[in-house]
Amino acid sequence: MTSPAPTRPSLPLRGRVFRAVSLTPEAPLAEWLALLDGALKRSATLFDDRAVILDVAGLKPAPSELESLIAELSARKLRILGIEGADAPLPSNLPPRLVAGRPAGDSFEAPAFEEEKPGVSSLTIEGSVRSGQSIVHREGDVTVMGSVSSGAEILAGGSIHVYGALRGRAIAGAARNPRARIYCRKFEPELLGIDRLVRTAEDMGTHLRGQAVQIWSDGGAIKIAALG
């Protein structure tokens, strides 16, 4: 009688979702790169351990210009995960072309139907968000009943409400919602963002530090004011 062949162990595969920062260069590129250098000078860790998606839809660079831009960003230690808004095909030495954050082949065609959007919801954190924690909720508001520690991060599709101290990073309106706001009882953040706008601690001054404030977007700029 023939012995059964030994069973081979299966190869474990797991799906994972990676978060990335979307960077949108504007013409003239020399001025935009100077602004980027200024932001990196004020906050050297702004892009540390973060993958970057380059959105060039508004720039429409030629392949040679795109290669030069990628080289400039690589020299600044920015890791480009993929390129959105580029005309296919891209040179093989560049990061892959993306459509809606997903890899797109040269024969990609947009579907004829509209993708159904998930329902808006809210997320409540009963305690505090500790250093090193990252809370991502793209479907609605995030409310933190405690504080957000230095080194922690909140990313919300809607608004962010912090009933304690905000000492880490808070990015509201990540679902392209410029009307989103950030509220906190004690203002001590490392970084703030509304939609595509970002301000680091060095840009905010100290006159509102420790106060209860609200943050919103107005006319392409982030505004900060004390809560009455």
Secondary structure, 3 states (H helix, E strand, C coil): CCCCCCCCCCCCCCCCCCCEEEECCCCCHHHHHHHHHHHHHHCCCCCCCCEEEEECCCCCCCHHHHHHHHHHHHHCCCEEEEEECCCCCCCCCCCCEEECCEECCCCCCCCCCCCCCCCCCCEEECCCECCCCEEEECCCCEEECCCECCCCEEEECCCEEEEEEECCEEEECCCCCCCCCEEEEEECCCEEEECCEEEEHHHHCCCCCCCCEEEEEECCEEEEEECC
